[in-house]
């Protein structure tokens, strides 16, 4: 059996970022409070992204008032597939993904069927603020469904894989691919059971993978070897992530990016309090990289491309991931 | 960095000032740091009886000083129907004076005092040597006997103190002819001793003491003698020669003035009854210092009803600190940040086991009802409102059933914060639907655990006593909470969460 605990001394050696340290030293210091709504509200993020020409899934319409729900079937009539989201939802809560129709019914990504009244109830829950932080009233967003890239075929179960990149002061510092599993119910949230695959910052290939905080090698549902993963067009993805800093002005953010088969990388959402599990999937702590970026002073006026090139050089993985060789 | 130092200075100053004020309050008012401390209080009642002759009456009784060796006067009162009463100070002696225009027949006047045992040693030692004179009118033979006794005592002694002791020894030896002769004219040994010491040029004065013994009635004052050693006054028991104030002796009266003066009455006498009581030291401190600055700024000045509310309010910082600790240092997940504190407050009213059982029952039944509500397709606000109504019904039902079954604890259920419970049920039910029952157990269990912990700490009588009687100690808590707010180290839970790091 593996150890049940790790000593704080080891954690410090690995440079692991703890939650208290993240909150005090990074979120509180680099994220201005007044900028939070830009990322806490997906609608605002989306509008901002459109303003800055950052690609993002197309917005179909927004439901703001309760009375709009009564005739929602008219709005939904022309839509074969869509994603329904609360604008202020967190942790993937309240997101409804409809992949197709079956007569009057809507087919969810999990295969479950939903009727129009089900959708209405879900919408009125969203408006009443059930999924928003603090229960404040909310709006529902209906947006285009991502046609996800074939390169992930066999890697994701019932859901859209997305790429989480931590961007610190405009520099991407760590990345992982999040794959939905049967256990995570199609959601890409690690604490719900999704698989996290650490990605090398220079090439976008797999470093390590973890589920429920434990290292794994194969996708639990499809059985495919996770170490074969290699994201193509990696630099463009990093560029997209780095742009989000220029867009929001937030110093420490998590960017969630999806790869669309036709439109390429799309910004799905931003997170001003990105989780810490990304460190486990990368097998390394965030702190050394964050401190390194903090120490940069002369590069402050770097453009987006320069910043991306800098981290691809600076944080390149020297040796190939030990996973395939060392384990088993 | 500089900012950090300022912050730390502020923290230290907060904590220090809290402790400092508490210590000042402790020394100024005597409020004990530990609860349950009791002090013994002597309730002494002097009863003056006399036969009034029909004319104007005035009775004057000598009273003990406010500060006495070993005792402190803490309350006094007089009860005497129809009499005017005043406490006068005359030449440093306090006297109670009862007056009445006309009185006839048997009269009883009462004076009672509550005396607290104290460590103060404010004896008369620092006073001037001014003693009293005790002229003796002795016959020739007695003079001779006195001189002989004094000579023998002087031979065996070296100081005023030992002189007095030797004299008492001689007076107590029954076989001596001299002492028999001296006693013939004088039965009061204290008086005799003072007369003898006058001859030896040792200043003396008379003292009347009262031996305090629990539940005694009809006690009288015991004559004692104080002798001046050249530096200080020492109390000497003229019967035994014992030096010093015995711990149970109350010095009621000092000096040559009479203990009791009655004009307009005859057959006057005074006797004493006493009883020992124990009262909480906290209460004593409150009464004794009702005028001090600390008491004015204390919660105890408020009406009792508000006080009990403050008692709970002042406990809240403690609960809040527990929650901060559990979340920041340990890394517990709770549903709703401070919901556990409110639950813990409710536990304080219901007692732990009853509170836990009823809380779990209410939430469980609420969850079951909520699962039906989710099918009704209600708006969130009205769903929460429905839950609130249901929770209130549940709580009322519990109270009534509990009462009918004879458990009065059922009634205290009403202390649960109902709106919070309704929200808890709603959140848990959503959590159940989205993340499954295991997450509900995890967060619900975590909340309950934190609540129980907060409860255990808040009902700890020492802490309850400290927060209520020394509200300034909350500054220390505040400093602690602020310090935890700047803690950037790992949480205990992260040592487990990141355990995989050792394997890669």
Interface residues (C-beta under 8 A of the other chain):
Chain A: X2 X3 X4 X5 X6 X7 X8 X10 X11 X14 X16 X18 X19 X20 X21 X24 X25 X66 X93 X117 X120 X121 X124 X125 X128 X129 X130 X135 X192 X208 X210 X213 X214 X215 X276 X279 X280 X283 X285
Chain B: X328 X331 X377 X379 X380 X381 X423 X430 X434 X435 X485 X486 X487 X488 X489 X490 X491 X494 X495 X496 X497 X498 X499 X500 X501 X502 X503 X504
